Amino acid sequence: MMNREEKKRVRALDDYDEVVGALRAAVGQRPPASLVEFAYQQLDRTQKGEELRVAFLANYTVEPLARQARVDTALAGLRMREWTGGYAQYFQDVVMPNPDLVRFDPDVLFLHLETALLVPGLSLGGGTVEVAEAEAFIVEHLDAWLQAALDRFRSRIVVANLVPPAIVPLGSADLKRHDSVRRVCYRVNDWLIGRAAADPRLYLFDAEAVTMEVGRRSALDPRMYHLSKNPWSSEFLAEAGRRFASQLRAVSDRQIKCLALDLDNTLWGGVVGEDGVGGIRIGEGDPVGEAYQAFQRYLLLLKRRGFLLAVCSKNNPEDAREAFLQREMPLSLEDFSVFRANWNDKASNIRAIAEELNIGVSSIAFVDDSPIECKLVGDLLPGVSVIHLQGSAAEFPRELESTGLFDRLALTEEDLLKAEMYRQNAERKRARSEVSDLSSFLASLDTRATIRPAKEADAVRVEQLFNKTNQFNLTTRRYDLSQVQEFIASDRWKLDVVSVEDRFGKLGIVGLYLIDLGSDPPVLDSFLLSCRAIGRGIEKVMMNAIKSWLAEQRPGQGLSAAFIPTPKNRPAAGFLGEEGFRRVGGEEAGRQENFLSAEEMGVEDVPHIRVEVASG
């Protein structure tokens, strides 16, 4: 809680980040209901700069949920600006659509429908015909709204699933009837899952899980509904806001990529250096050991979601490794992308982990049971998300899950194989150290590259590359998912992706180029390559494919291309010149215009890469 003097100090602050810091220091990341409005006002007063724009629509008064989400999002380290639709105006706002909503141009469009308000007469037990009609209405109604939202807005669409009402008129018999309200909700939710699976811009918000977390009786507040047409309790709003902030993080550039994990009293009970390998508590037959075993299984689940695991422990490295080799436990040494067990301070080890993985420290969550170590890392590396484990190990999975740091809205093949890809990359580094010259090393990799037109199934991965690739990126233009889908579907644009594999395994889709064929001559709008594939000649193979395609499909036209320098894309600075492009005109704000004539489209062989180019 905050007392009067603390609130006065916050009101005196003019800097948004200072306001967030003061609020977080006072209430952590879970503000009590009594402080939400105060926190919202202070954030709204000071917030400036770039922010995620989120539109909230519902069949009830949605402002309380929007304000709660704004506060929770700020405490999670993100900036959000909200737009709220009028009471039960969700359908008109999108289908018409509302000019104010169009001007707002949301990044995320959120829809939450309360079941009892959607079809008030549902579940009265009048017969299967009425229920079938109600179910058909809900599906048709939702489908019409979704299609309008997808057609009229470029946003990601987040739709809450239906929650069965707290009071079921048929009582226990409801569970046995085909025409029960519960079964209608479940069937509609199943339809929503299928609908979301079919469109990469559509995501689900698990309102039913929120209701289960706070309790069905506690989720609804009938008195508040009659007063303000908002049916939800403060407990429901708090949990829903936290979960929504977690989903927003998943679509932002503030995602966690790696967990840096302590060992002693974190992954097992006891201290391996003092208790010995046989004395640590992990495994069956011991309640404490079983709790740590369950926590390790949870960490494996996070790994399967695409998060990397790293060890960050003050320990003798031999003792730490021996524990994994001698004791049976869910995690093995192979599950860790980096293993840092030494006597260095943990902030230095986290920096080393970030450098080895080629990620920023702000992409790391540090997990430790020691308050001293947590404070040290938090003070020295304020960008790191610090999770202090307290109490029983049986609560550790819930502690991590409740942070909202480890959500995923969608998973690409590259996400699922990320840990394996980093392991393979470590093997490549070892192989490089064993070969004296670069050309011999590249030849030894047996690299295969496939270049093909992007498909709808590639859209999420393509959007990731557009928005996360910084180093080898000629123009650093950012495109959202709806724009990517337009590129894929349009004849004006040629969007090709390159996937790579070698003797160590698959790297997945690592690069792309986008050509505007509507211009004369064509314009190379974007050309980018993931950092993990730089330095292998892949970029030359990609440009060879462009030149060959233009020579065949657009003979005599040439190709225009720009290089737009940024603080991070220096590795791409000389590429166009190396490929035969000539500078044309002067520089404007650092932008360098280039042109490749048809006569200069020479293709240079890259002998250490086998290339397959699919037509399209």
SETIMAR-484426 format. One record per residue (C-alpha): residue number from 1; residue in three letters; x negated, z, y negated. Coordinates in steps of 0.1 Angstrom, whole numbers. Each point is the difference from the previous one (the first is absolute). Last residue first. Example, Ala and Ser with C-alpha at 12.3 -4.5 7.8 and 13.67 -1.06 7.14 Angstrom:
SETIMAR-484426
<2 'Ser' <-137 71 11>>
<1 'Ala' <14 7 34>>
This chain:
SETIMAR-484426
<616 'Gly' <-74 -579 185>>
<615 'Ser' <-27 -7 26>>
<614 'Ala' <-19 27 17>>
<613 'Val' <-37 2 -8>>
<612 'Glu' <-22 14 28>>
<611 'Val' <-36 10 -9>>
<610 'Arg' <-29 10 22>>
<609 'Ile' <-24 19 -23>>
<608 'His' <-38 1 4>>
<607 'Pro' <-4 -37 -11>>
<606 'Val' <15 2 -34>>
<605 'Asp' <1 -36 -10>>
<604 'Glu' <1 -10 -37>>
<603 'Val' <30 -21 -11>>
<602 'Gly' <-6 -21 -31>>
<601 'Met' <29 -2 -24>>
<600 'Glu' <-21 -15 -28>>
<599 'Glu' <17 -34 -3>>
<598 'Ala' <35 16 -1>>
<597 'Ser' <-10 20 -30>>
<596 'Leu' <-4 38 0>>
<595 'Phe' <10 16 -32>>
<594 'Asn' <-7 34 -16>>
<593 'Glu' <15 22 -26>>
<592 'Gln' <-17 33 -7>>
<591 'Arg' <20 30 -13>>
<590 'Gly' <-21 25 -19>>
<589 'Ala' <25 5 -27>>
<588 'Glu' <2 -37 -5>>
<587 'Glu' <-31 -18 11>>
<586 'Gly' <-9 -36 -10>>
<585 'Gly' <11 -33 14>>
<584 'Val' <-7 -13 35>>
<583 'Arg' <-24 16 24>>
<582 'Arg' <-9 -21 30>>
<581 'Phe' <11 8 36>>
<580 'Gly' <-25 -11 27>>
<579 'Glu' <5 29 25>>
<578 'Glu' <-29 20 -13>>
<577 'Gly' <15 -1 -35>>
<576 'Leu' <33 13 13>>
<575 'Phe' <-17 29 18>>
<574 'Gly' <-21 13 -28>>
<573 'Ala' <22 29 -11>>
<572 'Ala' <15 9 33>>
<571 'Pro' <-22 31 7>>
<570 'Arg' <7 11 -37>>
<569 'Asn' <36 7 8>>
<568 'Lys' <1 37 -9>>
<567 'Pro' <-2 4 -38>>
<566 'Thr' <22 -31 -4>>
<565 'Pro' <-10 -36 -5>>
<564 'Ile' <27 -28 0>>
<563 'Phe' <-14 -30 18>>
<562 'Ala' <23 -30 -4>>
<561 'Ala' <7 -30 23>>
<560 'Ser' <10 -36 -5>>
<559 'Leu' <-1 -23 30>>
<558 'Gly' <-7 -38 3>>
<557 'Gln' <27 -27 1>>
<556 'Gly' <-16 -29 17>>
<555 'Pro' <16 5 34>>
<554 'Arg' <28 26 2>>
<553 'Gln' <9 4 37>>
<552 'Glu' <-33 -10 18>>
<551 'Ala' <-26 9 -26>>
<550 'Leu' <21 30 -11>>
<549 'Trp' <2 13 36>>
<548 'Ser' <-38 -5 5>>
<547 'Lys' <-9 18 -32>>
<546 'Ile' <23 29 6>>
<545 'Ala' <-13 4 36>>
<544 'Asn' <-36 -1 -12>>
<543 'Met' <9 27 -26>>
<542 'Met' <12 23 28>>
<541 'Val' <-31 -6 21>>
<540 'Lys' <-21 8 -31>>
<539 'Glu' <18 33 -5>>
<538 'Ile' <-5 9 37>>
<537 'Gly' <-38 -4 -4>>
<536 'Arg' <-7 35 14>>
<535 'Gly' <-8 18 -32>>
<534 'Ile' <34 14 -7>>
<533 'Ala' <24 7 30>>
<532 'Arg' <4 37 -5>>
<531 'Cys' <5 -5 -37>>
<530 'Ser' <32 -19 6>>
<529 'Leu' <-1 -36 -13>>
<528 'Leu' <18 -16 -30>>
<527 'Phe' <9 -33 -15>>
<526 'Ser' <29 -1 -24>>
<525 'Asp' <16 -27 -23>>
<524 'Leu' <-21 -29 11>>
<523 'Val' <17 -26 -22>>
<522 'Pro' <10 -35 11>>
<521 'Pro' <-8 -29 -23>>
<520 'Asp' <27 -5 -10>>
<519 'Ser' <20 32 3>>
<518 'Gly' <28 5 25>>
<517 'Leu' <-24 5 28>>
<516 'Asp' <-9 35 -11>>
<515 'Ile' <-25 11 26>>
<514 'Leu' <-2 35 15>>
<513 'Tyr' <-29 12 21>>
<512 'Leu' <-3 27 26>>
<511 'Gly' <-23 25 17>>
<510 'Val' <-4 26 26>>
<509 'Ile' <28 -5 25>>
<508 'Gly' <-11 19 31>>
<507 'Leu' <-36 13 5>>
<506 'Lys' <3 -4 37>>
<505 'Gly' <-27 11 25>>
<504 'Phe' <-37 6 5>>
<503 'Arg' <-8 -35 11>>
<502 'Asp' <16 -15 -31>>
<501 'Glu' <35 -3 -15>>
<500 'Val' <13 -14 -33>>
<499 'Ser' <34 -8 -15>>
<498 'Val' <3 -23 -30>>
<497 'Val' <32 -4 -21>>
<496 'Asp' <14 -30 -17>>
<495 'Leu' <25 -2 -29>>
<494 'Lys' <6 -35 -13>>
<493 'Trp' <26 3 -27>>
<492 'Arg' <25 -26 -14>>
<491 'Asp' <16 -4 34>>
<490 'Ser' <15 34 -3>>
<489 'Ala' <8 24 28>>
<488 'Ile' <-34 18 4>>
<487 'Phe' <-5 2 -38>>
<486 'Glu' <35 14 -4>>
<485 'Gln' <-6 27 26>>
<484 'Val' <-32 9 -18>>
<483 'Gln' <19 3 -32>>
<482 'Ser' <26 24 17>>
<481 'Leu' <-29 21 14>>
<480 'Asp' <-18 5 -33>>
<479 'Tyr' <-28 -20 -15>>
<478 'Arg' <-32 12 -16>>
<477 'Arg' <-24 -25 -15>>
<476 'Thr' <-36 11 5>>
<475 'Thr' <-13 -35 -12>>
<474 'Leu' <-30 -8 22>>
<473 'Asn' <3 29 25>>
<472 'Phe' <-30 10 20>>
<471 'Gln' <-2 36 -12>>
<470 'Asn' <36 10 -8>>
<469 'Thr' <23 -4 30>>
<468 'Lys' <28 26 -1>>
<467 'Asn' <29 -17 -16>>
<466 'Phe' <-2 -36 13>>
<465 'Leu' <-13 11 33>>
<464 'Gln' <28 25 5>>
<463 'Glu' <26 -26 -10>>
<462 'Val' <-15 -24 26>>
<461 'Arg' <3 28 27>>
<460 'Val' <37 6 -9>>
<459 'Ala' <8 -38 0>>
<458 'Asp' <-17 -9 32>>
<457 'Ala' <32 -1 21>>
<456 'Glu' <14 -25 -25>>
<455 'Lys' <-28 -24 8>>
<454 'Ala' <-32 -8 -18>>
<453 'Pro' <-14 -35 7>>
<452 'Arg' <-30 0 23>>
<451 'Ile' <-37 7 0>>
<450 'Thr' <-15 14 32>>
<449 'Ala' <-36 13 0>>
<448 'Arg' <-22 7 30>>
<447 'Thr' <-32 20 -3>>
<446 'Asp' <-25 0 29>>
<445 'Leu' <-18 31 -15>>
<444 'Ser' <-34 -10 12>>
<443 'Ala' <-1 -30 -24>>
<442 'Leu' <5 24 -29>>
<441 'Phe' <-28 23 12>>
<440 'Ser' <-24 -29 4>>
<439 'Ser' <8 -13 -35>>
<438 'Leu' <-5 35 -15>>
<437 'Asp' <-35 6 13>>
<436 'Ser' <-17 28 20>>
<435 'Val' <28 9 23>>
<434 'Glu' <4 36 13>>
<433 'Ser' <14 13 -33>>
<432 'Arg' <27 -27 0>>
<431 'Ala' <12 12 34>>
<430 'Arg' <4 35 -12>>
<429 'Lys' <20 -13 -30>>
<428 'Arg' <21 -21 23>>
<427 'Glu' <7 31 22>>
<426 'Ala' <11 19 -30>>
<425 'Asn' <23 -29 -9>>
<424 'Gln' <16 2 35>>
<423 'Arg' <7 37 -6>>
<422 'Tyr' <15 -9 -34>>
<421 'Met' <22 -26 17>>
<420 'Glu' <11 24 27>>
<419 'Ala' <11 25 -27>>
<418 'Lys' <19 -28 -18>>
<417 'Leu' <18 -15 30>>
<416 'Leu' <35 12 -9>>
<415 'Asp' <-6 -8 -37>>
<414 'Glu' <-13 -35 8>>
<413 'Glu' <31 -7 21>>
<412 'Thr' <21 9 -30>>
<411 'Leu' <19 32 -4>>
<410 'Ala' <29 5 -23>>
<409 'Leu' <13 28 -22>>
<408 'Arg' <-28 24 10>>
<407 'Asp' <-1 37 -7>>
<406 'Phe' <-31 21 2>>
<405 'Leu' <-3 18 -33>>
<404 'Gly' <35 15 0>>
<403 'Thr' <-15 35 0>>
<402 'Ser' <27 11 24>>
<401 'Glu' <-16 -19 29>>
<400 'Leu' <-33 19 -4>>
<399 'Glu' <16 34 0>>
<398 'Arg' <24 -10 28>>
<397 'Pro' <-29 -10 22>>
<396 'Phe' <-19 32 -9>>
<395 'Glu' <29 24 8>>
<394 'Ala' <-11 8 36>>
<393 'Ala' <-35 5 -13>>
<392 'Ser' <13 33 -14>>
<391 'Gly' <-6 11 -35>>
<390 'Gln' <-16 -22 -27>>
<389 'Leu' <-13 -35 -2>>
<388 'His' <-12 -10 -35>>
<387 'Ile' <6 -36 -6>>
<386 'Val' <-21 -16 -28>>
<385 'Ser' <8 -35 -13>>
<384 'Val' <-32 -13 -14>>
<383 'Gly' <0 -12 -36>>
<382 'Pro' <-11 34 -13>>
<381 'Leu' <-33 -3 18>>
<380 'Leu' <-22 29 -11>>
<379 'Asp' <28 25 -7>>
<378 'Gly' <22 -10 29>>
<377 'Val' <-29 -1 24>>
<376 'Leu' <-12 34 -10>>
<375 'Lys' <36 14 0>>
<374 'Cys' <6 -13 35>>
<373 'Glu' <-34 13 13>>
<372 'Ile' <8 35 -14>>
<371 'Pro' <36 0 13>>
<370 'Ser' <-13 -7 35>>
<369 'Asp' <24 -16 25>>
<368 'Asp' <-10 -36 -7>>
<367 'Val' <16 -34 -5>>
<366 'Phe' <-14 -24 -26>>
<365 'Ala' <22 -30 -8>>
<364 'Ile' <-20 -31 -9>>
<363 'Ser' <11 -31 -20>>
<362 'Ser' <-9 17 -33>>
<361 'Val' <-36 0 14>>
<360 'Gly' <0 -38 -3>>
<359 'Ile' <-5 -21 31>>
<358 'Asn' <-30 -18 14>>
<357 'Leu' <2 19 33>>
<356 'Glu' <-36 11 -2>>
<355 'Glu' <3 7 -37>>
<354 'Ala' <32 20 4>>
<353 'Ile' <-16 20 28>>
<352 'Ala' <-31 7 -21>>
<351 'Arg' <21 12 -29>>
<350 'Ile' <19 22 24>>
<349 'Asn' <-33 14 13>>
<348 'Ser' <-11 8 -36>>
<347 'Ala' <32 19 -6>>
<346 'Lys' <-4 18 33>>
<345 'Asp' <-33 16 -10>>
<344 'Asn' <-28 -10 24>>
<343 'Trp' <-5 20 32>>
<342 'Asn' <8 -27 25>>
<341 'Ala' <29 -16 19>>
<340 'Arg' <9 -33 -16>>
<339 'Phe' <17 -23 26>>
<338 'Val' <15 -32 -14>>
<337 'Ser' <26 -23 16>>
<336 'Phe' <11 28 23>>
<335 'Asp' <22 -7 30>>
<334 'Glu' <-31 -10 21>>
<333 'Leu' <-12 36 -1>>
<332 'Ser' <31 10 19>>
<331 'Leu' <33 16 -11>>
<330 'Pro' <26 11 26>>
<329 'Met' <-22 28 14>>
<328 'Glu' <-20 7 32>>
<327 'Arg' <-31 19 -9>>
<326 'Gln' <-35 -12 8>>
<325 'Leu' <-5 -31 -21>>
<324 'Phe' <22 9 -30>>
<323 'Ala' <-17 35 -2>>
<322 'Glu' <-34 -16 5>>
<321 'Arg' <4 -21 -32>>
<320 'Ala' <5 31 -22>>
<319 'Asp' <-28 20 17>>
<318 'Glu' <-25 -29 -4>>
<317 'Pro' <10 -5 -37>>
<316 'Asn' <-7 36 -8>>
<315 'Asn' <30 9 -21>>
<314 'Lys' <14 -2 -35>>
<313 'Ser' <28 -26 7>>
<312 'Cys' <13 -33 -14>>
<311 'Val' <12 -20 30>>
<310 'Ala' <18 -32 -7>>
<309 'Leu' <34 -15 10>>
<308 'Leu' <13 -33 -13>>
<307 'Phe' <37 -4 -7>>
<306 'Gly' <18 -31 15>>
<305 'Arg' <32 16 13>>
<304 'Arg' <-18 3 34>>
<303 'Lys' <-25 22 -16>>
<302 'Leu' <28 22 -13>>
<301 'Leu' <14 3 35>>
<300 'Leu' <-35 10 12>>
<299 'Leu' <0 27 -27>>
<298 'Tyr' <33 13 15>>
<297 'Arg' <-16 2 34>>
<296 'Gln' <-28 20 -15>>
<295 'Phe' <26 24 -15>>
<294 'Ala' <16 4 34>>
<293 'Gln' <-34 9 16>>
<292 'Tyr' <-5 25 -28>>
<291 'Ala' <33 16 9>>
<290 'Glu' <-9 -1 37>>
<289 'Gly' <-32 19 -6>>
<288 'Val' <19 27 -19>>
<287 'Pro' <26 4 28>>
<286 'Asp' <-27 -1 27>>
<285 'Gly' <6 -16 33>>
<284 'Glu' <-5 -36 -11>>
<283 'Gly' <-26 -12 -25>>
<282 'Ile' <-22 11 -28>>
<281 'Arg' <-15 34 -9>>
<280 'Ile' <-38 0 -5>>
<279 'Gly' <-20 22 24>>
<278 'Gly' <-12 -26 24>>
<277 'Val' <-17 -20 -27>>
<276 'Gly' <-17 31 -13>>
<275 'Asp' <17 28 -19>>
<274 'Glu' <-25 1 -29>>
<273 'Gly' <-8 -37 -7>>
<272 'Val' <34 -11 14>>
<271 'Val' <19 22 -25>>
<270 'Gly' <35 10 12>>
<269 'Gly' <32 -18 6>>
<268 'Trp' <-1 -38 1>>
<267 'Leu' <5 -29 -23>>
<266 'Thr' <4 22 -31>>
<265 'Asn' <-14 34 10>>
<264 'Asp' <-35 -16 2>>
<263 'Leu' <2 -38 -4>>
<262 'Asp' <6 -11 -36>>
<261 'Leu' <17 -33 -4>>
<260 'Ala' <-4 -29 -25>>
<259 'Leu' <33 -19 3>>
<258 'Cys' <-3 -36 -11>>
<257 'Lys' <20 -27 -17>>
<256 'Ile' <22 19 -24>>
<255 'Gln' <21 -23 -22>>
<254 'Arg' <-3 1 -37>>
<253 'Asp' <5 -38 -5>>
<252 'Ser' <37 4 2>>
<251 'Val' <25 -10 26>>
<250 'Ala' <-7 30 23>>
<249 'Arg' <-2 23 -30>>
<248 'Leu' <36 -9 -7>>
<247 'Gln' <10 9 35>>
<246 'Ser' <-15 35 -4>>
<245 'Ala' <17 4 -33>>
<244 'Phe' <33 -8 18>>
<243 'Arg' <-8 27 25>>
<242 'Arg' <-6 26 -27>>
<241 'Gly' <31 -10 -19>>
<240 'Ala' <22 1 31>>
<239 'Glu' <-13 35 9>>
<238 'Ala' <7 14 -35>>
<237 'Leu' <33 -18 -3>>
<236 'Phe' <13 14 33>>
<235 'Glu' <-10 35 -10>>
<234 'Ser' <16 -4 -34>>
<233 'Ser' <33 -9 17>>
<232 'Trp' <14 -35 1>>
<231 'Pro' <36 -11 -7>>
<230 'Asn' <-6 -12 -36>>
<229 'Lys' <34 -9 -15>>
<228 'Ser' <-7 25 -28>>
<227 'Leu' <23 30 4>>
<226 'His' <19 -10 32>>
<225 'Tyr' <-33 -11 16>>
<224 'Met' <-17 32 -11>>
<223 'Arg' <26 21 17>>
<222 'Pro' <-3 -21 32>>
<221 'Asp' <-38 7 2>>
<220 'Leu' <-14 -19 30>>
<219 'Ala' <-34 4 16>>
<218 'Ser' <4 36 9>>
<217 'Arg' <27 -5 26>>
<216 'Arg' <-19 -28 16>>
<215 'Gly' <-33 18 1>>
<214 'Val' <-30 -5 -23>>
<213 'Glu' <-21 -20 24>>
<212 'Met' <30 -16 18>>
<211 'Thr' <13 -13 -33>>
<210 'Val' <-33 -14 -10>>
<209 'Ala' <-3 -17 34>>
<208 'Glu' <35 -15 -5>>
<207 'Ala' <-11 -13 -34>>
<206 'Asp' <-28 -20 17>>
<205 'Phe' <-8 -26 -27>>
<204 'Leu' <-1 -35 14>>
<203 'Tyr' <-21 -30 -11>>
<202 'Leu' <8 -36 -10>>
<201 'Arg' <-26 -23 -15>>
<200 'Pro' <-14 -10 34>>
<199 'Asp' <33 -13 12>>
<198 'Ala' <11 -2 36>>
<197 'Ala' <-10 35 10>>
<196 'Ala' <21 14 -29>>
<195 'Arg' <32 -18 14>>
<194 'Gly' <-7 13 35>>
<193 'Ile' <-4 36 -13>>
<192 'Leu' <32 -4 -22>>
<191 'Trp' <20 -11 31>>
<190 'Asp' <-12 31 18>>
<189 'Asn' <11 21 -30>>
<188 'Val' <34 -17 1>>
<187 'Arg' <3 9 38>>
<186 'Tyr' <-11 36 -6>>
<185 'Cys' <25 4 -29>>
<184 'Val' <28 -14 21>>
<183 'Arg' <-10 22 28>>
<182 'Arg' <2 31 -22>>
<181 'Val' <33 -10 -15>>
<180 'Ser' <16 -2 35>>
<179 'Asp' <17 -31 11>>
<178 'His' <-18 -2 34>>
<177 'Arg' <10 35 7>>
<176 'Lys' <-19 26 19>>
<175 'Leu' <-20 16 -29>>
<174 'Asp' <31 3 -22>>
<173 'Ala' <17 22 26>>
<172 'Ser' <-21 28 -13>>
<171 'Gly' <19 0 -32>>
<170 'Leu' <23 -30 -7>>
<169 'Pro' <0 6 -38>>
<168 'Val' <-38 0 -2>>
<167 'Ile' <-13 23 -28>>
<166 'Ala' <-36 -4 -10>>
<165 'Pro' <4 -38 -4>>
<164 'Pro' <-22 -23 21>>
<163 'Val' <-30 -11 -21>>
<162 'Leu' <-5 -37 -7>>
<161 'Asn' <-34 -15 -4>>
<160 'Ala' <-16 -2 -34>>
<159 'Val' <-9 -34 -13>>
<158 'Val' <-34 -9 -16>>
<157 'Ile' <-3 -35 -14>>
<156 'Arg' <-34 -12 -12>>
<155 'Ser' <6 -18 -32>>
<154 'Arg' <0 -37 -9>>
<153 'Phe' <37 2 -10>>
<152 'Arg' <29 -24 1>>
<151 'Asp' <-2 -14 35>>
<150 'Leu' <-11 32 18>>
<149 'Ala' <25 22 -18>>
<148 'Ala' <28 -25 5>>
<147 'Gln' <-8 -2 37>>
<146 'Leu' <-2 38 3>>
<145 'Trp' <34 5 -18>>
<144 'Ala' <17 -26 22>>
<143 'Asp' <-14 15 31>>
<142 'Leu' <10 35 -10>>
<141 'His' <36 -11 -6>>
<140 'Glu' <2 -20 32>>
<139 'Val' <-15 29 20>>
<138 'Ile' <23 26 -16>>
<137 'Phe' <31 -22 3>>
<136 'Ala' <-6 -8 37>>
<135 'Glu' <-3 38 7>>
<134 'Ala' <32 7 -19>>
<133 'Glu' <19 -28 18>>
<132 'Ala' <-13 13 34>>
<131 'Val' <11 35 -10>>
<130 'Glu' <35 -12 -9>>
<129 'Val' <3 -20 33>>
<128 'Thr' <-15 29 20>>
<127 'Gly' <28 24 -8>>
<126 'Gly' <12 23 -28>>
<125 'Gly' <-27 26 7>>
<124 'Leu' <-5 10 -36>>
<123 'Ser' <-36 -11 5>>
<122 'Leu' <-2 -23 -31>>
<121 'Gly' <26 6 -27>>
<120 'Pro' <-25 5 -28>>
<119 'Val' <-20 -31 7>>
<118 'Leu' <-31 1 -22>>
<117 'Leu' <7 34 -14>>
<116 'Ala' <-2 17 34>>
<115 'Thr' <-32 -19 8>>
<114 'Glu' <-20 8 -31>>
<113 'Leu' <-18 -32 -10>>
<112 'His' <-36 -1 -11>>
<111 'Leu' <-16 -32 -14>>
<110 'Phe' <-35 -2 -15>>
<109 'Leu' <-14 -31 -17>>
<108 'Val' <-37 1 -3>>
<107 'Asp' <-23 -19 -24>>
<106 'Pro' <29 -1 -24>>
<105 'Asp' <5 -27 -27>>
<104 'Phe' <14 22 -27>>
<103 'Arg' <13 -31 -17>>
<102 'Val' <20 -9 31>>
<101 'Leu' <14 36 2>>
<100 'Asp' <11 -2 -36>>
<99 'Pro' <17 -33 7>>
<98 'Asn' <20 15 29>>
<97 'Pro' <4 -27 27>>
<96 'Met' <28 -11 9>>
<95 'Val' <-10 8 36>>
<94 'Val' <-26 27 -8>>
<93 'Asp' <17 22 -26>>
<92 'Gln' <34 -8 14>>
<91 'Phe' <-7 14 34>>
<90 'Tyr' <-18 32 -12>>
<89 'Gln' <26 9 -26>>
<88 'Ala' <12 31 19>>
<87 'Tyr' <-10 23 -30>>
<86 'Gly' <-22 -20 -23>>
<85 'Gly' <-34 -13 11>>
<84 'Thr' <-32 19 -7>>
<83 'Trp' <-33 -15 -12>>
<82 'Glu' <-31 20 7>>
<81 'Arg' <-36 -2 -12>>
<80 'Met' <-27 12 25>>
<79 'Arg' <-36 11 -3>>
<78 'Leu' <-17 11 31>>
<77 'Gly' <-22 30 9>>
<76 'Ala' <23 18 25>>
<75 'Leu' <11 24 -28>>
<74 'Ala' <12 -30 -20>>
<73 'Thr' <19 -13 30>>
<72 'Asp' <17 33 5>>
<71 'Val' <11 2 -36>>
<70 'Arg' <13 -36 -1>>
<69 'Ala' <17 5 34>>
<68 'Gln' <19 31 -13>>
<67 'Arg' <11 -19 -31>>
<66 'Ala' <13 -29 22>>
<65 'Leu' <18 23 23>>
<64 'Pro' <17 19 -29>>
<63 'Glu' <9 -34 -16>>
<62 'Val' <18 -14 30>>
<61 'Thr' <36 8 -8>>
<60 'Tyr' <17 -13 32>>
<59 'Asn' <4 -34 16>>
<58 'Ala' <-37 -6 -5>>
<57 'Leu' <-27 -20 -19>>
<56 'Phe' <-34 11 -10>>
<55 'Ala' <-23 -25 -17>>
<54 'Val' <-38 6 3>>
<53 'Arg' <-27 -13 -24>>
<52 'Leu' <-34 10 11>>
<51 'Glu' <-22 9 -29>>
<50 'Glu' <-26 -13 -24>>
<49 'Gly' <-5 18 -32>>
<48 'Lys' <18 29 -16>>
<47 'Gln' <16 33 11>>
<46 'Thr' <0 28 -25>>
<45 'Arg' <36 8 -7>>
<44 'Asp' <14 -12 33>>
<43 'Leu' <-25 23 18>>
<42 'Gln' <10 30 -21>>
<41 'Gln' <37 -7 4>>
<40 'Tyr' <-3 -5 38>>
<39 'Ala' <-19 33 4>>
<38 'Phe' <27 19 -19>>
<37 'Glu' <28 -17 21>>
<36 'Val' <-18 8 33>>
<35 'Leu' <-9 36 -8>>
<34 'Ser' <31 18 13>>
<33 'Ala' <0 -22 31>>
<32 'Pro' <-34 14 10>>
<31 'Pro' <-29 -24 -2>>
<30 'Arg' <-17 -10 32>>
<29 'Gln' <-34 -16 -7>>
<28 'Gly' <-18 31 -12>>
<27 'Val' <23 21 -23>>
<26 'Ala' <-22 13 -28>>
<25 'Ala' <-33 -19 5>>
<24 'Arg' <21 -32 7>>
<23 'Leu' <19 5 -32>>
<22 'Ala' <-31 5 -20>>
<21 'Gly' <-18 -30 15>>
<20 'Val' <30 -22 -5>>
<19 'Val' <2 10 -37>>
<18 'Glu' <-38 -5 -4>>
<17 'Asp' <4 -35 16>>
<16 'Tyr' <28 -8 -25>>
<15 'Asp' <-19 11 -31>>
<14 'Asp' <19 15 -29>>
<13 'Leu' <0 36 11>>
<12 'Ala' <18 26 -21>>
<11 'Arg' <31 -1 23>>
<10 'Val' <-23 10 29>>
<9 'Arg' <-13 30 -20>>
<8 'Lys' <36 11 -7>>
<7 'Lys' <10 -3 36>>
<6 'Glu' <-29 23 10>>
<5 'Glu' <11 25 -27>>
<4 'Arg' <36 0 13>>
<3 'Asn' <-10 6 36>>
<2 'Met' <-6 -27 26>>
<1 'Met' <10 3 36>>
